[in-house]
Amino acid sequence: MEQEIIELQKTLSKPFSEDTLSWRVQQSGWNNKELWTLLVPYLDARQVQQRFDESVGTNRWEVSYSPIDNGFIATIKVSFIQDGNIYWVSKSDGAEETNIEATKGGISDSFKRAGVMWGIGRYLYNTGKHRGKHVNNNHKGKTIKAQLKGPDNKKSYFTIAVPKLNPSTTASQDNHEKKPELEIF
């Protein structure tokens, strides 16, 4: 069973294609009237569900939630069969309620974090810092819209170009390979 768990974690840990990643602004500011942003890639809960469905099937995994102060703990269990017996292996993680749709956001974040405990998207935590670039709406390439404070301190929407991940970011983090470099546009 131990070998089956190791193989499953390898399958779950496979990188996602870049076009399926979402991005958000982690930090932003102004330097000499020039917008700067630091972006982070992330997965949504449906991608984690799909990875489990594709890797073990829809009937060999389940998730449960436990409320905690201002948040939730998600526990993802996967079944394994050994010597005709079914064994469940579980991994858990938690998250606070979010600012938007507090309960739904907290449940979703705790689920995604429990997925990381199984290896799903874990590599994204080690991809380094990603600078976004303020571009116009006609930019060719992946962009996100972000509501940020402008130089006049008023909130405005900005179009931010999303960088490409360096191919070394797709290396398994369990192998502790070379830390990826930031790829410039």
C-alpha positions as CSV (number, residue, x, y, z in Angstrom):
1,M,0.0,0.0,0.0
2,E,2.9,2.4,0.7
3,Q,4.1,2.2,-2.9
4,E,0.6,2.9,-4.1
5,I,0.4,6.0,-2.0
6,I,3.8,7.1,-3.3
7,E,2.7,6.6,-6.9
8,L,-0.6,8.4,-6.2
9,Q,1.2,11.4,-4.8
10,K,3.4,11.5,-7.9
11,T,0.3,11.6,-10.1
12,L,-1.5,14.2,-8.0
13,S,1.7,16.4,-7.9
14,K,1.9,16.7,-11.7
15,P,2.0,20.4,-12.8
16,F,-1.1,21.9,-14.4
17,S,-0.9,23.5,-17.8
18,E,-0.2,27.2,-17.5
19,D,-3.3,28.2,-19.3
20,T,-5.4,26.6,-16.6
21,L,-3.7,28.5,-13.7
22,S,-5.4,31.6,-12.2
23,W,-3.5,34.6,-10.9
24,R,-4.1,37.2,-8.3
25,V,-2.3,40.3,-7.1
26,Q,-0.6,39.6,-3.8
27,Q,1.0,43.1,-3.5
28,S,0.9,46.3,-5.5
29,G,2.0,49.9,-5.2
30,W,3.4,52.9,-7.0
31,N,7.0,53.9,-7.6
32,N,7.4,57.2,-9.4
33,K,3.9,57.0,-10.8
34,E,4.7,53.5,-12.2
35,L,2.5,50.7,-11.1
36,W,4.2,47.6,-9.7
37,T,2.5,44.3,-8.9
38,L,3.5,40.9,-7.4
39,L,1.3,38.1,-8.7
40,V,0.8,34.6,-7.4
41,P,-0.6,31.7,-9.3
42,Y,-3.4,29.5,-7.8
43,L,-5.8,26.7,-8.5
44,D,-9.5,26.7,-8.0
45,A,-11.4,24.0,-6.1
46,R,-12.8,22.4,-9.3
47,Q,-9.3,21.7,-10.5
48,V,-8.4,19.9,-7.3
49,Q,-11.7,17.9,-7.5
50,Q,-10.9,17.0,-11.2
51,R,-7.4,15.9,-10.3
52,F,-8.7,13.5,-7.6
53,D,-11.4,12.2,-10.0
54,E,-8.9,11.6,-12.8
55,S,-6.3,10.0,-10.5
56,V,-8.3,7.7,-8.2
57,G,-11.8,7.8,-9.6
58,T,-14.9,9.5,-8.2
59,N,-15.7,6.7,-5.7
60,R,-12.3,6.4,-4.1
61,W,-12.0,9.8,-2.4
62,E,-14.1,12.0,-0.2
63,V,-13.9,15.2,1.6
64,S,-15.4,16.3,4.9
65,Y,-15.3,19.7,6.7
66,S,-15.1,20.7,10.3
67,P,-15.8,24.3,11.5
68,I,-13.2,26.0,13.6
69,D,-13.1,29.6,14.9
70,N,-13.5,31.8,11.9
71,G,-12.7,29.0,9.4
72,F,-12.8,25.4,8.4
73,I,-10.7,22.2,8.4
74,A,-11.0,20.1,5.2
75,T,-10.1,16.4,5.4
76,I,-9.6,14.5,2.1
77,K,-9.6,10.7,2.4
78,V,-8.5,8.3,-0.3
79,S,-9.2,4.6,-0.2
80,F,-6.6,1.9,-0.9
81,I,-7.1,-1.8,-1.1
82,Q,-4.6,-4.2,0.5
83,D,-5.1,-7.9,1.0
84,G,-8.8,-7.5,0.2
85,N,-9.3,-4.9,2.9
86,I,-10.1,-1.2,2.3
87,Y,-8.0,1.4,4.1
88,W,-8.6,5.1,4.1
89,V,-5.7,7.5,4.3
90,S,-6.6,11.1,5.2
91,K,-4.8,14.5,5.0
92,S,-6.2,17.7,6.4
93,D,-5.6,21.5,6.4
94,G,-7.5,24.5,7.3
95,A,-8.3,28.1,6.2
96,E,-10.0,31.1,7.6
97,E,-13.3,32.5,6.2
98,T,-12.6,34.8,3.3
99,N,-13.6,38.5,2.7
100,I,-15.9,37.6,-0.2
101,E,-18.5,34.9,0.4
102,A,-16.9,34.1,3.8
103,T,-18.3,30.6,4.4
104,K,-18.0,29.3,0.8
105,G,-14.5,30.9,0.4
106,G,-13.3,29.4,3.7
107,I,-14.5,25.9,2.7
108,S,-13.0,26.2,-0.8
109,D,-9.7,27.4,0.6
110,S,-9.5,24.7,3.2
111,F,-10.2,22.1,0.5
112,K,-7.5,23.4,-1.8
113,R,-5.0,23.5,1.1
114,A,-5.9,19.9,2.0
115,G,-5.3,19.0,-1.7
116,V,-1.8,20.6,-1.3
117,M,-1.2,18.1,1.5
118,W,-1.7,15.4,-1.1
119,G,0.7,17.3,-3.5
120,I,-1.8,19.0,-5.7
121,G,-0.4,22.4,-6.8
122,R,2.3,22.3,-4.1
123,Y,4.9,23.4,-6.7
124,L,3.1,26.7,-7.0
125,Y,4.3,27.7,-3.6
126,N,7.9,27.6,-4.8
127,T,7.7,29.4,-8.1
128,G,9.3,32.6,-6.8
129,K,8.0,36.1,-7.1
130,H,6.2,37.1,-10.3
131,R,6.1,40.7,-11.4
132,G,3.0,41.7,-13.3
133,K,3.2,44.4,-15.9
134,H,0.5,47.1,-16.4
135,V,-0.6,46.9,-20.0
136,N,-3.4,48.2,-22.1
137,N,-6.6,46.2,-22.9
138,N,-5.3,45.2,-26.3
139,H,-2.3,43.2,-24.9
140,K,-1.7,39.9,-26.6
141,G,-1.3,37.2,-23.9
142,K,-2.8,36.3,-20.6
143,T,-4.0,39.2,-18.4
144,I,-6.0,39.7,-15.3
145,K,-8.1,42.7,-14.3
146,A,-7.3,44.0,-10.8
147,Q,-9.0,46.7,-8.8
148,L,-6.1,48.7,-7.2
149,K,-5.6,52.1,-5.8
150,G,-4.2,54.5,-8.4
151,P,-1.6,57.2,-7.8
152,D,-4.5,59.5,-6.8
153,N,-5.4,56.9,-4.1
154,K,-8.8,56.2,-5.8
155,K,-9.7,52.6,-6.7
156,S,-9.5,51.9,-10.4
157,Y,-9.3,48.8,-12.6
158,F,-5.9,47.9,-14.2
159,T,-5.0,45.3,-16.8
160,I,-2.0,43.3,-15.6
161,A,-0.1,41.0,-18.0
162,V,0.6,37.6,-16.4
163,P,4.2,36.2,-16.7
164,K,5.0,32.7,-17.9
165,L,6.3,30.3,-15.3
166,N,9.8,29.2,-15.9
167,P,9.9,25.5,-17.0
168,S,11.9,24.6,-13.9
169,T,8.9,25.5,-11.7
170,T,7.3,22.3,-12.9
171,A,9.9,20.1,-11.2
172,S,8.7,18.0,-8.3
173,Q,9.3,19.9,-5.0
174,D,9.8,16.6,-3.3
175,N,13.1,16.3,-5.2
176,H,14.2,19.7,-3.8
177,E,15.5,20.6,-7.3
178,K,16.9,24.0,-8.2
179,K,14.7,26.9,-7.2
180,P,13.1,28.4,-10.3
181,E,14.0,31.7,-11.7
182,L,11.6,34.5,-12.6
183,E,10.9,34.5,-16.3
184,I,10.6,38.0,-17.8
185,F,8.0,38.7,-20.5
